Amino acid sequence: MDKDRVEGKAKDIARRIQRQAGEWTGDEQTQIKETGKQAEGKVQNIAGKVKDALRRPRRTDEEGELEQSEIEEERESEAPRRRA
């Protein structure tokens, strides 16, 4: 796992907590500032995921085609995620 993924996720979580504290106290400046920093953490996490994906070797069959499991993994990672 790339260190950017770990650092990015840690920043995301820390900023989310600080943003929430700003909401509870009614401090709009803190909310705005921490929302931006939270986004930085998300971008860093995504950059780490891309680095990991580039490092991972692709599996192919004898004809050079991607294996079905590899295609399914790509579809799952590209599918938009919904939050409840």
NUROFI-451437 format. One record per residue (C-alpha): residue number from 1; x, y, z. Coordinates in Angstrom, 2 decimals, padded with zeros to 5 digits, m for minus. Each point is the difference from the previous one (the first is absolute). Last residue first. Layout:
REM residues N
SITE | NUM | X | Y | Z $
...
END
This chain:
REM residues 84
SITE | 84 | m026.37 | 005.94 | 002.58 $
SITE | 83 | 002.98 | 000.68 | m002.17 $
SITE | 82 | 000.19 | m001.13 | m003.56 $
SITE | 81 | 003.18 | m001.09 | m001.71 $
SITE | 80 | 000.48 | 000.63 | m003.67 $
SITE | 79 | 001.27 | m003.07 | m001.87 $
SITE | 78 | 003.61 | 000.34 | m001.13 $
SITE | 77 | 001.45 | m002.33 | 002.64 $
SITE | 76 | m002.67 | m002.63 | m000.66 $
SITE | 75 | 000.51 | 000.15 | m003.76 $
SITE | 74 | 003.76 | m000.35 | 000.37 $
SITE | 73 | m000.37 | m003.02 | 002.28 $
SITE | 72 | m002.40 | m001.62 | m002.49 $
SITE | 71 | 002.50 | 000.44 | m002.84 $
SITE | 70 | 002.78 | m001.54 | 002.11 $
SITE | 69 | m002.21 | m002.97 | 000.90 $
SITE | 68 | m000.79 | m000.55 | m003.68 $
SITE | 67 | 003.68 | m000.26 | m000.90 $
SITE | 66 | 001.39 | 002.75 | m002.16 $
SITE | 65 | 000.89 | m001.10 | m003.51 $
SITE | 64 | 003.60 | m000.66 | m001.03 $
SITE | 63 | m000.75 | m003.16 | m001.92 $
SITE | 62 | 001.45 | m002.30 | 002.67 $
SITE | 61 | m002.11 | 001.55 | 002.75 $
SITE | 60 | 000.75 | 003.32 | 001.66 $
SITE | 59 | 000.59 | 001.15 | 003.56 $
SITE | 58 | 000.89 | 003.65 | 000.50 $
SITE | 57 | 002.87 | 000.79 | 002.33 $
SITE | 56 | m000.80 | 002.33 | 002.89 $
SITE | 55 | 002.32 | 003.01 | 000.17 $
SITE | 54 | m002.29 | 002.20 | m002.07 $
SITE | 53 | m002.98 | m000.87 | 002.19 $
SITE | 52 | 001.92 | 000.84 | 003.16 $
SITE | 51 | 001.03 | 003.38 | m001.42 $
SITE | 50 | m003.62 | 000.70 | m000.97 $
SITE | 49 | m001.18 | m000.91 | 003.51 $
SITE | 48 | 002.61 | 002.32 | 001.49 $
SITE | 47 | m001.19 | 002.87 | m002.19 $
SITE | 46 | m003.56 | m000.72 | 001.14 $
SITE | 45 | 001.06 | 000.28 | 003.66 $
SITE | 44 | 001.79 | 003.28 | m000.72 $
SITE | 43 | m003.15 | 001.34 | m001.66 $
SITE | 42 | m002.13 | m001.02 | 002.99 $
SITE | 41 | 002.44 | 001.64 | 002.41 $
SITE | 40 | m000.07 | 003.24 | m001.98 $
SITE | 39 | m003.81 | m000.14 | 000.06 $
SITE | 38 | 000.11 | m000.15 | 003.81 $
SITE | 37 | 002.22 | 003.08 | m000.06 $
SITE | 36 | m002.64 | 001.89 | m001.96 $
SITE | 35 | m002.80 | m001.17 | 002.31 $
SITE | 34 | 002.19 | 000.93 | 002.97 $
SITE | 33 | 000.29 | 003.63 | m001.08 $
SITE | 32 | m003.69 | 000.40 | m000.79 $
SITE | 31 | m001.20 | m001.61 | 003.24 $
SITE | 30 | 002.56 | 001.90 | 002.05 $
SITE | 29 | m001.16 | 003.30 | m001.48 $
SITE | 28 | m003.66 | m000.94 | 000.57 $
SITE | 27 | 000.44 | m000.42 | 003.75 $
SITE | 26 | m003.47 | m001.11 | 001.19 $
SITE | 25 | 001.44 | m001.98 | 002.91 $
SITE | 24 | m001.42 | m003.33 | m001.19 $
SITE | 23 | 000.83 | 000.77 | m003.63 $
SITE | 22 | 003.57 | 000.95 | 000.87 $
SITE | 21 | 000.37 | m003.26 | 001.95 $
SITE | 20 | m001.22 | m001.83 | m003.10 $
SITE | 19 | 002.67 | 001.72 | m002.08 $
SITE | 18 | 002.63 | m001.06 | 002.54 $
SITE | 17 | m001.16 | m003.63 | m000.12 $
SITE | 16 | m000.08 | 000.01 | m003.81 $
SITE | 15 | 003.44 | 001.58 | m000.02 $
SITE | 14 | 001.46 | m002.84 | 002.07 $
SITE | 13 | m001.73 | m002.65 | m002.14 $
SITE | 12 | 001.16 | 001.46 | m003.31 $
SITE | 11 | 003.50 | 000.63 | 001.29 $
SITE | 10 | 000.32 | m003.63 | 001.15 $
SITE | 9 | m001.38 | m001.24 | m003.34 $
SITE | 8 | 002.54 | 002.09 | m001.89 $
SITE | 7 | 002.89 | m001.14 | 002.17 $
SITE | 6 | m000.87 | m003.68 | m000.47 $
SITE | 5 | m000.69 | 000.26 | m003.72 $
SITE | 4 | 003.06 | 002.18 | m000.53 $
SITE | 3 | 002.13 | m002.65 | 001.73 $
SITE | 2 | m000.81 | m002.46 | m002.80 $
SITE | 1 | m001.38 | m003.38 | 001.00 $
END
